[in-house]
């Protein structure tokens, strides 16, 4: 009985050895001809970071009007996207303006912060830090800053009007322009 079990075990072992030897031989000699099954299809794998293209409006080189350009932002939650867009506008509006005394000052104060934003229906509220007025010297400059924000955000789907708050307060105006009203897109600026 013991010999029968040993012979069966020996036979199974030799059979497995032969089968594995045949597969190994085929793999070594015909490895490039053996079809390998794809486990994943990379076209269907979602990328880890979604990129979204957004149109922003910033001053042209002469600071006389706004020009549009496309930027890429990470597709995130709404508040983070609004913040990323604000940072891109701020970064691309880093012009230096020369006043009548020959002194230079930034077009948009480098310390301006978007404190938060609120979306109510199709209305976007942008809550900016109070230092937005620190370097505004002319009506034209203020108008370009306002419409840089308004035109950019109203170009986003679902936003038709923008209201600017200063430190969570609805102020009457920055220096010249009324902030109590909602602004709508105006591409003629």
C-alpha positions in Angstrom: 0.0 0.0 0.0 2.8 2.3 0.9 4.5 1.6 -2.4 1.3 2.4 -4.4 1.0 5.8 -2.7 4.7 6.5 -3.3 4.4 5.5 -7.0 1.3 7.7 -7.5 3.1 10.6 -5.8 6.1 10.0 -8.0 4.0 9.9 -11.1 2.2 13.1 -10.3 5.5 14.8 -9.5 7.0 13.7 -12.8 3.9 14.8 -14.7 4.0 18.3 -13.1 7.7 18.5 -13.9 7.1 17.7 -17.5 4.3 20.1 -17.9 6.2 22.9 -16.3 9.3 22.1 -18.4 7.2 22.3 -21.6 5.8 25.7 -20.6 9.2 27.0 -19.6 10.6 25.8 -23.0 7.8 27.5 -24.9 8.3 30.7 -22.8 12.0 30.8 -23.5 11.9 30.0 -27.2 8.6 31.6 -28.2 8.2 34.2 -25.5 7.5 37.1 -27.9 4.8 35.0 -29.7 2.8 34.1 -26.6 -0.2 36.5 -26.2 -0.2 38.2 -22.9 -3.6 39.1 -21.6 -3.9 42.8 -20.7 -5.1 43.2 -17.2 -5.6 47.0 -17.3 -6.5 49.3 -20.2 -4.7 52.5 -19.5 -7.1 54.5 -21.6 -9.9 53.8 -19.1 -7.8 54.6 -16.0 -8.8 58.0 -14.6 -5.8 60.3 -14.1 -5.0 61.1 -10.5 -5.2 64.9 -11.2 -8.0 66.3 -13.4 -7.0 69.5 -15.2 -9.5 72.1 -16.1 -8.9 74.9 -18.6 -10.3 78.3 -17.5 -10.4 81.7 -19.3 -9.1 84.6 -17.2 -9.0 88.3 -18.0 -6.0 90.4 -17.0 -4.7 93.8 -18.0 -2.8 94.1 -21.3 0.8 95.4 -21.3 -0.3 99.1 -21.7 -2.8 98.6 -18.8 -5.5 100.1 -21.0 -7.8 97.1 -21.4 -8.3 93.5 -20.4 -7.1 90.5 -22.5 -8.1 86.9 -22.1 -5.9 83.9 -21.7 -6.4 80.3 -20.9 -4.9 78.8 -17.7 -5.0 75.2 -16.4 -6.2 74.6 -12.8 -6.7 71.4 -10.9 -10.3 70.3 -10.9 -11.2 70.5 -7.2 -14.1 71.5 -5.1 -15.7 74.8 -6.1 -14.1 77.0 -3.4 -10.6 75.7 -4.2 -11.1 76.4 -7.9 -12.3 79.9 -7.2 -9.1 80.5 -5.1 -6.9 79.0 -7.8 -8.4 81.3 -10.4 -8.0 84.3 -8.1 -4.3 83.4 -7.6 -3.7 83.1 -11.3 -5.3 86.5 -12.0 -3.2 88.0 -9.2 0.0 86.4 -10.5 -0.6 87.5 -14.1 -1.5 91.1 -12.9 2.0 91.7 -11.5 2.6 94.9 -13.5 4.4 97.9 -12.1 2.8 101.3 -12.6 4.8 104.5 -12.7 3.1 107.5 -11.1 3.6 111.2 -11.9 6.4 111.5 -9.4 8.4 108.6 -11.0 7.7 106.1 -8.3 6.6 102.6 -9.1 3.8 100.7 -7.4 2.1 97.4 -8.2 -1.0 97.3 -10.4 -2.6 94.8 -8.0 -1.3 94.8 -4.4 0.7 91.6 -3.8 -0.8 91.2 -0.4 -4.5 91.0 -1.5 -6.1 87.8 -0.4 -9.3 86.1 -1.4 -10.6 85.4 2.1 -13.5 83.2 0.9 -16.3 83.0 -1.7 -20.0 82.2 -1.7 -22.2 81.0 -4.5 -25.9 81.8 -4.2 -27.8 80.7 -7.4 -26.0 82.4 -10.2 -24.4 85.1 -8.0 -20.8 84.8 -6.8 -19.7 86.7 -3.7 -15.9 87.4 -3.5 -14.7 88.3 -0.1 -11.4 90.2 -0.5 -9.0 91.5 2.1 -9.2 95.3 2.8 -5.7 95.9 1.4 -7.1 95.8 -2.1 -7.3 99.6 -2.1 -3.7 100.1 -0.9 -2.2 100.6 -4.4 -5.2 101.8 -6.4 -4.3 105.2 -7.7 -6.6 105.8 -10.6 -10.2 105.1 -11.6 -9.0 103.2 -14.6 -6.8 100.9 -12.5 -9.8 100.2 -10.1 -12.1 99.4 -13.1 -9.6 97.0 -14.6 -9.2 95.2 -11.3 -12.9 94.9 -10.8 -13.6 93.7 -14.3 -10.6 91.4 -14.3 -12.4 89.5 -11.5 -15.9 89.9 -12.9 -15.2 88.9 -16.5 -13.2 85.9 -15.4 -15.7 84.5 -12.9 -18.7 85.2 -15.1 -17.1 83.2 -17.9 -17.5 80.1 -15.6 -20.6 78.0 -16.1 -23.4 78.9 -13.7 -22.1 82.4 -12.7 -23.7 85.4 -14.2 -23.2 88.1 -11.5 -20.4 89.0 -9.1 -20.4 91.0 -5.9 -17.2 92.1 -4.2 -17.1 92.2 -0.4 -14.3 93.6 1.7 -13.5 91.7 4.9 -17.0 90.2 4.8 -18.7 93.6 4.6 -20.7 95.0 1.8 -18.9 98.3 1.3 -20.3 101.3 -0.7 -17.3 101.5 -3.0 -13.6 100.8 -3.2 -12.3 104.3 -4.1 -14.4 105.3 -7.1 -16.7 102.5 -8.1 -19.9 101.3 -6.4 -19.6 97.8 -4.9 -23.2 97.6 -3.6 -24.4 96.3 -7.0 -23.7 93.1 -8.7 -21.4 93.3 -11.7 -22.1 91.4 -14.9 -19.6 90.5 -17.7 -18.4 93.4 -19.8 -15.9 92.4 -22.4 -15.5 95.9 -23.8 -13.2 96.9 -21.0 
